[in-house]
Amino acid sequence: MDKEKNILQRGPLGDRSLPRRKRLPHTPPPWVEDGSLFFITICCLKRCENALAHEPVAAGLFDSIAYRKKLLQWNPHLVLLMPDHLHGFFAFSSHQEMKKTVADWKRYVGRKLKIDWQREFFDHRIRSTAELQEKWSYVLQNPVRAGLCKEASDWQYVRQYR
């Protein structure tokens, strides 16, 4: 039993340290068109707790996203809040670095709204209309799959930006 416990603590290779996570650059290659659309997921530090899907946090998040759109820091298309993460579709111009823009926004809303975010975020460049439709549907159905509502149209923590 003690030998089993020791193996579990050390891992399969006997290394006591945790594996290093690959750091994502969040920098589109130079051949990616200016204004390309990205699917982004940003997670709260504490998972399985409702940090985002309630007022006034949701209102503050949506307002800050719209405000930064007016400042031309990004161009959001759709943002959906789940209790412990958010999904969004954003475009960034070449003069606005995605990683810095998202990090600045996370820092601001984290302080103002008392949200503890995970250090990184996930991004995926949308490459086709079919892929956009697939991801868009996935995002809108997320609260339904999670059992938070019966129909996607019932979820109130979603905004489309024009």
C-alpha positions, 0 to 999 in steps of 0.5 A, a space after each residue: 500500500 505504501 509503495 502504491 501511494 508513493 507511485 501515485 505521488 511521484 507520477 509514472 516516471 518517478 518525477 515529483 514535479 508536475 508536468 509543464 504546460 505548454 505556453 500559448 503565444 496567442 500571436 497570429 502568424 503574419 499571414 493571418 488576415 487583419 480582423 480575423 475572427 477568433 473563438 476565445 474561452 476564458 476560465 475563472 480560477 475556481 471552477 464549478 463556482 458561479 463567479 460570472 452568471 449573475 447580476 451585476 457581474 454579468 452587466 459589468 462584463 458586458 459593459 466593459 466589452 462594449 466599452 473596449 469595442 468603442 475604443 477599437 481594442 477589439 471587435 466582439 461578435 458574441 459573448 456568452 457567460 457560463 458560471 465559471 468561464 466565458 466564450 466569445 468570438 472576437 476580431 483584433 486588428 494588427 495594431 492591437 495584440 490579442 494577448 495584451 488586449 485580453 490580459 489588460 481586460 482580464 486585469 481590469 474586470 478582475 479588480 473591478 468585479 472581483 473575478 479571479 481568472 486563470 492565467 491564460 486563455 484559449 484561442 482558436 482562429 475561425 477558418 471557415 463559415 462552416 466552422 463558425 456555425 459549428 462553434 457558434 452553435 456549440 457556444 449557444 448550446 453550452 448552458 443547455 448541455 450544462 443543464 442551466 436552461 431548457 432552451 438556448 434562448 432562455 439563457 440571459 447571459 449572452 450578448 451579440 455585438 454589432 
